[in-house]
Amino acid sequence: MNVPTNLKYSDTDEWILLEGKVATIGISDYAQSQLSDIVYVEFKVDVGENIKINSACVTLESVKAAADVNSPLSGKVLGVNEDLPQSMEMINSDPYKAWMVKIELTSPAELDSLMDAAAYQAYCAERSH
């Protein structure tokens, strides 16, 4: 399982890349492997919209199941990855390049709820037993 050390992780399997007050969000390798082949991507948010922590920002459908991608932080949506609906295989081949949503943080204290790579790896290992 690939768990880049420069990212933060949520307990709902999203990764977060922080650059100042901007958070880029996608799904982890663990989440992608649980879903298997992604066949449909739908954005639940628009640029300029405010999103609350733990609310759905993307819906993914795979050959196995449908799943919501939740925003692990509150903020204003700065961008959505418009390329994903036409190139869903990016999520399967490299979920860390296939970002989904970028937000500007409105509540930096929420960062405390995220895990570093080591804690996230341990969390995934616990669930694999």
C-alpha positions as CSV (number, residue, x, y, z in Angstrom):
1,M,0.0,0.0,0.0
2,N,1.3,3.4,-1.0
3,V,1.1,6.0,1.7
4,P,3.1,9.2,0.8
5,T,4.6,10.8,3.9
6,N,4.1,14.4,2.7
7,L,0.3,14.0,3.0
8,K,-2.3,14.0,5.9
9,Y,-5.1,11.4,6.0
10,S,-8.6,11.3,7.3
11,D,-10.3,8.3,9.0
12,T,-12.6,8.1,5.9
13,D,-9.6,7.5,3.6
14,E,-9.1,10.9,2.0
15,W,-5.6,12.3,1.5
16,I,-4.9,16.0,2.0
17,L,-2.0,18.0,0.6
18,L,-1.6,21.2,2.5
19,E,0.0,24.2,0.8
20,G,-0.5,27.2,3.0
21,K,-4.2,27.6,3.5
22,V,-5.1,25.5,0.4
23,A,-5.9,21.8,0.9
24,T,-6.0,19.5,-2.1
25,I,-8.1,16.4,-1.5
26,G,-8.3,12.9,-3.1
27,I,-8.8,9.3,-2.0
28,S,-6.0,7.1,-0.6
29,D,-4.5,4.0,-2.2
30,Y,-6.3,2.0,0.5
31,A,-9.7,3.5,-0.5
32,Q,-9.0,2.9,-4.2
33,S,-8.1,-0.7,-3.6
34,Q,-11.3,-1.2,-1.6
35,L,-13.4,0.3,-4.4
36,S,-11.6,-1.4,-7.3
37,D,-12.1,0.0,-10.8
38,I,-13.8,3.4,-10.7
39,V,-16.4,3.8,-13.5
40,Y,-18.1,7.1,-12.6
41,V,-17.2,10.4,-10.9
42,E,-19.7,13.0,-9.9
43,F,-18.8,16.3,-8.2
44,K,-21.2,17.3,-5.4
45,V,-19.7,20.8,-5.0
46,D,-19.1,23.8,-7.3
47,V,-16.2,26.3,-7.3
48,G,-17.0,29.2,-4.9
49,E,-19.2,27.0,-2.7
50,N,-18.5,26.7,1.0
51,I,-18.2,23.1,2.3
52,K,-18.4,21.8,5.8
53,I,-16.2,19.2,7.3
54,N,-17.3,15.6,6.6
55,S,-19.8,16.6,3.9
56,A,-19.8,14.8,0.6
57,C,-17.9,16.6,-2.2
58,V,-17.6,13.8,-4.8
59,T,-19.4,10.5,-5.4
60,L,-17.5,7.6,-7.0
61,E,-19.0,4.5,-8.5
62,S,-16.9,1.4,-9.0
63,V,-17.6,-2.1,-10.2
64,K,-18.0,-3.0,-6.6
65,A,-19.9,-0.1,-4.9
66,A,-20.7,3.6,-4.8
67,A,-19.0,5.8,-2.2
68,D,-18.9,9.4,-1.2
69,V,-15.7,11.2,-0.9
70,N,-16.1,13.5,2.1
71,S,-14.3,16.8,2.7
72,P,-12.0,16.2,5.7
73,L,-11.9,20.0,6.3
74,S,-14.2,23.0,6.0
75,G,-13.5,25.6,3.4
76,K,-14.3,27.4,0.2
77,V,-14.1,25.3,-3.0
78,L,-11.3,26.7,-5.2
79,G,-11.3,24.0,-7.8
80,V,-12.5,20.6,-8.9
81,N,-10.5,18.3,-11.1
82,E,-12.6,18.6,-14.3
83,D,-10.4,16.0,-16.1
84,L,-11.5,13.1,-13.8
85,P,-14.9,12.2,-15.3
86,Q,-13.2,11.6,-18.6
87,S,-10.1,9.9,-17.2
88,M,-11.3,7.9,-14.2
89,E,-8.5,5.4,-14.7
90,M,-6.2,8.0,-13.2
91,I,-7.8,7.3,-9.8
92,N,-7.1,3.6,-10.2
93,S,-3.5,3.9,-11.5
94,D,-2.3,6.7,-9.2
95,P,-4.9,8.0,-6.6
96,Y,-2.3,10.6,-5.4
97,K,-2.1,12.3,-8.7
98,A,-5.9,12.1,-9.2
99,W,-6.8,15.0,-6.9
100,M,-10.5,15.8,-6.7
101,V,-11.2,19.1,-4.9
102,K,-9.1,22.0,-3.7
103,I,-10.4,24.1,-0.9
104,E,-9.3,27.2,1.0
105,L,-9.4,26.3,4.7
106,T,-11.8,28.3,6.9
107,S,-11.1,26.4,10.2
108,P,-7.4,25.4,10.5
109,A,-8.0,23.8,13.9
110,E,-9.7,20.9,12.0
111,L,-6.2,19.9,10.8
112,D,-5.7,18.4,14.3
113,S,-8.2,15.6,13.4
114,L,-6.0,14.3,10.5
115,M,-3.4,11.5,10.7
116,D,0.2,11.5,9.4
117,A,1.3,8.7,7.2
118,A,2.5,6.4,10.0
119,A,-0.8,6.7,11.9
120,Y,-2.8,6.2,8.7
121,Q,-0.8,3.0,7.8
122,A,-1.5,1.6,11.3
123,Y,-5.2,2.5,11.0
124,C,-5.4,0.7,7.6
125,A,-3.6,-2.4,9.0
126,E,-6.1,-2.6,11.9
127,R,-9.0,-2.7,9.5
128,S,-7.4,-5.4,7.3
129,H,-7.6,-8.0,10.1
